[in-house]
């Protein structure tokens, strides 16, 4: 419920934000001059008293003007304060990270657990997970072991059969069941080659994460520990999390080494309930990151509102000063004050533009907040009845 209240506060903040934009746009009596900030400091005119050229915080507002209107001339009066949960303000949020799900569909996944094939249980858990993610989440899906068969004759085809069924991008939730129906358990287990293939899937992306679900070890001669270590140390921004599904203790230890080499975590899901629980936690983590996104949006909006108040107060003060120049007949000083006003407006416009990508991402995530939380609660209730 906290997230729901936060979303309401966000809506109020956006309404206020619209008001601030209107306030900034309101016409005021302004000094002459085209307001261009293109001229550099070296060729700018110097027709104003010396105090007009002291600008310690480089926001184009003279220090004495900032003091007059109650702001600090030596510091940013409107910063995006603090951090929002997962990361520092202005940084990429966890929920915006790129996730590649890799599922083992080797022959052993046809074995039954609790009366049902393990592959069916894994597909059910993955479907619930992807259905509970925000639409803005960036997910890809890879499978191995679904080609050839688990005999020596089918090994080569199976080991070469790593396939990216869905590239990393927005989740098409309606298509997830059809996607999961495209493969069945057949062959061998090329974990190392699946991790190698992830390099291409993540090409040009940052903030990357692999979630590998497997019920056994590498059987195609690869070295998944070495590949996971390379992914972490050779410039690709990725962590490798591994979920062992119904594995023996010795196999669990080996799978854990893959996760540790890839800078990630290992989770041992001994039952379908525990596999569901793992992905339920991922949904809850997405909801938490969503809350962080709302927090960051509000802090950015608060900073923008503050900028608007500072800009309007500064321009009003400059206009008052400029009127005295015009009344005294000093047209050059009057015109230069007008140009200074234009530089101030451009400066704050650029600050606003620099924050736009954060606000856009946070807005998109906030719209998915209630859906994510509802799905997480639904999954939790389903677990209680199993």
C-alpha positions as CSV (number, residue, x, y, z in Angstrom):
1,X,0.0,0.0,0.0
2,X,2.9,2.3,0.5
3,X,3.6,2.3,-3.2
4,X,0.0,3.2,-4.0
5,X,0.2,6.2,-1.7
6,X,3.5,7.2,-3.3
7,X,1.9,7.0,-6.8
8,X,-0.8,9.3,-5.6
9,X,1.8,11.7,-4.3
10,X,3.5,11.5,-7.6
11,X,0.3,12.5,-9.4
12,X,0.0,15.5,-7.2
13,X,3.6,16.4,-7.8
14,X,3.1,16.2,-11.6
15,X,0.1,18.6,-11.3
16,X,2.3,21.0,-9.3
17,X,5.0,20.5,-12.0
18,X,2.6,21.6,-14.7
19,X,1.8,24.7,-12.6
20,X,5.4,25.5,-12.3
21,X,5.8,25.3,-16.1
22,X,2.9,27.7,-16.6
23,X,4.4,30.0,-14.0
24,X,7.7,30.1,-15.9
25,X,6.0,30.7,-19.1
26,X,3.9,33.6,-17.9
27,X,4.9,36.9,-19.6
28,X,6.6,39.5,-17.5
29,X,7.8,42.9,-18.3
30,X,11.3,42.2,-19.5
31,X,14.3,44.2,-20.5
32,X,15.3,44.4,-24.1
33,X,17.7,41.9,-25.7
34,X,17.2,38.7,-27.6
35,X,18.1,36.5,-24.6
36,X,20.7,34.5,-26.4
37,X,23.3,32.6,-24.3
38,X,25.4,31.8,-27.3
39,X,28.1,34.5,-26.7
40,X,31.1,33.3,-24.7
41,X,32.3,35.0,-21.5
42,X,35.3,36.3,-23.3
43,X,33.3,38.3,-25.9
44,X,30.3,39.2,-23.7
45,X,29.7,43.0,-23.2
46,X,30.6,44.6,-19.9
47,X,28.2,47.4,-19.5
48,X,26.9,46.5,-16.0
49,X,28.3,47.3,-12.6
50,X,31.1,44.9,-11.5
51,X,28.9,43.0,-9.1
52,X,26.8,41.7,-12.0
53,X,29.7,39.5,-13.1
54,X,30.3,37.6,-9.9
55,X,28.7,34.2,-10.3
56,X,30.2,31.6,-7.9
57,X,27.8,28.8,-8.6
58,X,27.9,29.3,-12.4
59,X,24.1,29.4,-12.8
60,X,24.2,32.8,-14.7
61,X,22.5,34.5,-11.8
62,X,24.7,37.2,-10.2
63,X,25.6,36.4,-6.6
64,X,24.1,39.7,-5.3
65,X,20.8,38.8,-7.0
66,X,20.7,35.4,-5.4
67,X,21.4,36.9,-2.0
68,X,18.6,39.4,-2.5
69,X,16.0,36.7,-3.3
70,X,17.1,34.4,-0.4
71,X,19.3,31.8,-2.3
72,X,22.9,30.8,-1.8
73,X,25.3,32.3,-4.4
74,X,27.9,29.5,-3.7
75,X,25.9,26.3,-3.9
76,X,23.3,24.5,-5.9
77,X,20.0,25.4,-4.2
78,X,18.0,22.8,-6.1
79,X,19.9,19.5,-6.1
80,X,18.3,16.1,-6.5
81,X,18.9,15.2,-2.8
82,X,19.9,11.7,-1.6
83,X,19.5,8.3,-2.9
84,X,16.3,6.3,-3.6
85,X,16.7,2.8,-2.3
86,X,18.7,0.9,-4.8
87,X,21.0,3.5,-6.1
88,X,22.2,7.1,-6.1
89,X,19.8,9.7,-7.6
90,X,20.3,10.0,-11.3
91,X,21.7,6.5,-11.7
92,X,20.1,3.6,-13.5
93,X,17.5,1.8,-11.5
94,X,17.6,-1.9,-10.9
95,X,14.3,-2.5,-12.5
96,X,15.6,-1.0,-15.8
97,X,18.4,-3.6,-15.9
98,X,18.4,-6.1,-18.7
99,X,17.6,-9.7,-17.6
100,X,18.3,-12.8,-19.7
101,X,16.5,-15.9,-18.5
102,X,18.3,-19.1,-19.5
103,X,16.4,-22.4,-19.0
104,X,17.7,-25.9,-19.0
105,X,15.6,-28.1,-21.3
106,X,17.8,-31.1,-21.4
107,X,16.5,-34.6,-21.1
108,X,16.7,-34.7,-17.4
109,X,14.1,-32.0,-17.1
110,X,11.5,-34.6,-18.3
111,X,11.9,-36.3,-14.9
112,X,8.9,-35.9,-12.6
113,X,8.8,-34.0,-9.4
114,X,5.7,-34.2,-7.3
115,X,4.0,-36.1,-10.1
116,X,4.7,-33.5,-12.9
117,X,7.6,-33.1,-15.4
118,X,10.1,-30.6,-14.0
119,X,10.1,-28.7,-17.3
120,X,6.4,-28.0,-16.8
121,X,6.9,-26.8,-13.3
122,X,9.8,-24.5,-14.5
123,X,7.7,-23.1,-17.3
124,X,4.9,-22.4,-14.9
125,X,7.2,-20.5,-12.5
126,X,8.8,-18.5,-15.4
127,X,5.4,-17.6,-16.8
128,X,4.3,-16.3,-13.4
129,X,7.5,-14.3,-13.0
130,X,7.3,-12.7,-16.4
131,X,3.6,-11.9,-16.0
132,X,4.3,-10.1,-12.8
133,X,7.0,-7.8,-14.2
134,X,6.3,-4.2,-15.1
135,X,5.8,-3.7,-18.8
136,X,8.8,-1.4,-18.8
137,X,11.1,-4.3,-17.8
138,X,13.7,-5.5,-20.3
139,X,13.7,-9.3,-20.5
140,X,15.2,-11.9,-22.9
141,X,14.8,-15.7,-23.0
142,X,17.3,-18.4,-24.0
143,X,16.9,-22.1,-23.9
144,X,19.3,-25.1,-24.4
145,X,18.9,-28.9,-24.4
146,X,15.8,-28.8,-26.6
147,X,17.5,-30.0,-29.8
148,X,18.8,-33.5,-30.7
149,X,18.4,-36.1,-28.0
150,X,20.3,-37.3,-24.9
151,X,22.0,-40.2,-26.7
152,X,25.6,-40.1,-28.0
153,X,24.2,-39.8,-31.5
154,X,22.2,-36.7,-30.7
155,X,24.9,-35.0,-28.6
156,X,26.5,-32.8,-31.2
157,X,23.1,-31.4,-32.4
158,X,22.0,-30.9,-28.8
159,X,25.2,-29.2,-27.6
160,X,25.1,-26.8,-30.5
161,X,21.4,-26.0,-29.9
162,X,21.6,-23.0,-27.7
163,X,18.8,-20.7,-28.9
164,X,17.8,-17.1,-28.0
165,X,14.0,-17.4,-28.3
166,X,13.3,-13.8,-27.3
167,X,15.9,-11.0,-27.5
168,X,16.2,-8.6,-24.6
169,X,13.4,-6.1,-24.7
170,X,9.9,-5.3,-23.5
171,X,7.9,-8.2,-22.2
172,X,5.0,-9.4,-24.5
173,X,3.1,-11.0,-21.7
174,X,0.4,-12.4,-24.0
175,X,3.0,-14.2,-26.0
176,X,4.8,-15.8,-23.0
177,X,2.8,-19.1,-22.9
178,X,3.3,-19.6,-26.6
179,X,7.0,-18.9,-26.2
180,X,7.3,-21.5,-23.5
181,X,5.4,-24.1,-25.5
182,X,8.0,-24.0,-28.3
183,X,10.4,-26.5,-26.7
184,X,10.4,-29.7,-24.7
185,X,13.3,-31.5,-22.8
186,X,15.4,-33.6,-25.1
187,X,19.2,-33.5,-25.0
188,X,22.4,-32.4,-23.3
189,X,23.5,-29.5,-21.1
190,X,25.7,-26.8,-22.8
191,X,25.8,-24.3,-19.9
192,X,29.1,-22.8,-20.9
193,X,28.0,-22.2,-24.5
194,X,24.8,-20.6,-23.3
195,X,26.8,-18.1,-21.2
196,X,29.0,-17.4,-24.2
197,X,25.9,-16.7,-26.3
198,X,24.8,-14.2,-23.7
199,X,27.6,-11.9,-24.8
200,X,25.7,-11.3,-28.1
201,X,22.4,-10.9,-26.3
202,X,23.8,-8.2,-24.1
203,X,25.9,-6.4,-26.7
204,X,25.9,-2.6,-26.2
205,X,23.8,-2.8,-23.0
206,X,24.6,-1.9,-19.4
207,X,23.2,-3.2,-16.1
208,X,22.9,-6.8,-17.2
209,X,21.8,-9.9,-15.3
210,X,21.5,-13.6,-16.2
211,X,19.2,-15.9,-14.3
212,X,20.1,-19.5,-15.2
213,X,17.7,-22.3,-14.2
214,X,19.3,-25.8,-14.4
215,X,18.7,-29.2,-12.9
216,X,22.2,-30.4,-13.6
217,X,25.8,-29.8,-14.7
218,X,27.6,-29.0,-17.9
219,X,27.6,-32.1,-20.2
220,X,28.9,-30.7,-23.4
221,X,32.6,-30.2,-22.4
222,X,32.3,-26.5,-21.7
223,X,33.7,-24.6,-18.7
224,X,30.8,-22.5,-17.4
225,X,32.8,-21.3,-14.4
226,X,35.5,-19.8,-16.6
227,X,32.9,-18.3,-19.0
228,X,31.0,-16.7,-16.1
229,X,34.3,-15.2,-14.8
230,X,35.1,-13.8,-18.2
231,X,31.7,-12.2,-18.4
232,X,32.4,-10.4,-15.2
233,X,36.0,-9.4,-15.8
234,X,36.2,-8.7,-19.5
235,X,34.2,-5.5,-19.7
236,X,30.6,-6.9,-20.1
237,X,28.5,-5.4,-17.3
238,X,26.7,-8.6,-16.2
239,X,26.1,-10.7,-13.1
240,X,25.2,-14.4,-13.3
241,X,22.6,-15.8,-10.9
242,X,22.0,-19.5,-10.9
243,X,18.9,-21.4,-9.7
244,X,19.5,-25.1,-9.1
245,X,16.2,-26.9,-9.6
246,X,16.0,-30.3,-7.8
247,X,19.7,-31.0,-8.0
248,X,22.0,-33.3,-5.9
249,X,24.2,-31.6,-3.2
250,X,27.4,-32.2,-5.2
251,X,25.8,-30.6,-8.3
252,X,24.5,-27.7,-6.2
253,X,28.0,-27.0,-5.1
254,X,29.3,-26.9,-8.7
255,X,26.4,-24.7,-9.9
256,X,27.1,-22.3,-7.0
257,X,30.7,-21.9,-8.3
258,X,29.2,-20.6,-11.6
259,X,27.2,-18.0,-9.7
260,X,30.2,-17.0,-7.6
261,X,32.5,-16.7,-10.6
262,X,29.9,-14.5,-12.3
263,X,29.5,-12.2,-9.3
264,X,26.0,-13.4,-8.6
265,X,24.0,-15.6,-6.2
266,X,23.0,-19.2,-6.1
267,X,19.6,-20.4,-5.0
268,X,18.8,-24.1,-4.4
269,X,15.2,-24.8,-5.3
270,X,14.5,-28.3,-4.1
271,X,10.8,-28.2,-4.9
272,X,8.4,-26.4,-7.2
273,X,7.2,-24.4,-4.3
274,X,10.7,-23.1,-3.7
275,X,11.2,-22.3,-7.4
276,X,8.0,-20.3,-7.3
277,X,9.2,-18.6,-4.1
278,X,12.5,-17.6,-5.8
279,X,10.7,-15.9,-8.7
280,X,8.1,-14.4,-6.3
281,X,11.0,-12.7,-4.6
282,X,12.2,-11.4,-7.9
283,X,8.7,-9.9,-8.5
284,X,8.8,-8.3,-5.1
285,X,12.3,-6.9,-5.8
286,X,10.9,-5.4,-9.0
287,X,8.1,-3.8,-7.0
288,X,10.7,-2.4,-4.6
289,X,12.7,-1.0,-7.5
290,X,9.5,0.5,-8.8
291,X,9.1,2.3,-5.5
292,X,12.7,3.6,-5.9
293,X,11.7,4.8,-9.3
294,X,8.7,6.7,-8.0
295,X,10.9,8.2,-5.2
296,X,13.5,9.3,-7.8
297,X,10.9,10.9,-10.0
298,X,9.5,12.8,-7.1
299,X,12.9,14.1,-6.1
300,X,13.7,15.1,-9.6
301,X,10.3,16.9,-9.8
302,X,11.0,18.6,-6.5
303,X,14.3,19.8,-7.9
304,X,12.6,21.1,-11.0
305,X,10.0,23.0,-9.0
306,X,12.8,24.5,-7.0
307,X,14.5,25.5,-10.2
308,X,11.3,27.2,-11.5
309,X,10.9,29.2,-8.3
310,X,14.6,30.3,-8.4
311,X,14.5,31.2,-12.0
312,X,11.3,33.3,-11.7
313,X,12.5,35.1,-8.6
314,X,15.9,35.9,-10.3
315,X,14.2,37.1,-13.5
316,X,11.9,39.3,-11.5
317,X,14.8,40.8,-9.6
318,X,16.8,41.4,-12.7
319,X,13.8,43.0,-14.4
320,X,13.5,45.5,-11.4
321,X,17.2,46.3,-11.7
322,X,16.9,46.7,-15.5
323,X,14.1,49.2,-15.2
324,X,16.4,51.5,-13.3
325,X,18.9,51.3,-16.2
326,X,16.2,52.2,-18.7
327,X,14.9,55.0,-16.6
328,X,18.4,56.5,-16.3
329,X,18.9,56.2,-20.1
330,X,21.6,53.5,-19.9
331,X,20.3,51.4,-22.9
332,X,23.5,49.3,-23.1
333,X,23.2,48.1,-19.5
334,X,19.5,47.6,-20.0
335,X,20.1,45.4,-23.1
336,X,22.8,43.4,-21.4
337,X,20.5,42.7,-18.5
338,X,18.1,41.3,-21.0
339,X,20.7,39.0,-22.5
340,X,21.6,37.8,-18.9
341,X,17.9,36.9,-18.4
342,X,18.1,34.8,-21.6
343,X,21.2,32.9,-20.3
344,X,19.4,32.1,-17.0
345,X,16.4,30.7,-18.9
346,X,18.7,28.6,-21.1
347,X,20.7,27.3,-18.2
348,X,17.6,26.0,-16.3
349,X,16.2,24.6,-19.5
350,X,19.3,22.6,-20.0
351,X,19.1,21.3,-16.4
352,X,15.6,20.3,-17.0
353,X,16.5,18.5,-20.2
354,X,19.3,16.6,-18.5
355,X,16.8,15.2,-16.0
356,X,14.2,14.3,-18.7
357,X,15.3,10.7,-19.3
358,X,15.1,9.9,-15.5
359,X,11.6,11.3,-15.3
360,X,10.4,9.5,-18.5
361,X,11.7,6.2,-17.2
362,X,10.3,6.7,-13.7
363,X,6.9,7.7,-15.2
364,X,6.7,4.5,-17.3
365,X,7.6,2.4,-14.3
366,X,5.2,4.2,-12.0
367,X,2.3,3.3,-14.3
368,X,3.0,-0.4,-13.8
369,X,3.3,-0.2,-10.0
370,X,-0.2,-1.4,-9.0
371,X,-0.1,-4.2,-11.5
372,X,3.3,-5.5,-10.3
373,X,2.2,-5.4,-6.6
374,X,-1.1,-7.1,-7.4
375,X,0.6,-9.9,-9.3
376,X,3.2,-10.4,-6.5
377,X,0.4,-10.7,-3.9
378,X,-1.5,-13.1,-6.2
379,X,1.5,-15.3,-6.5
380,X,2.0,-15.3,-2.7
381,X,-1.6,-16.4,-2.1
382,X,-1.2,-19.2,-4.7
383,X,1.9,-20.5,-2.8
384,X,-0.1,-20.6,0.5
385,X,-2.6,-23.0,-1.1
386,X,-0.1,-25.4,-2.6
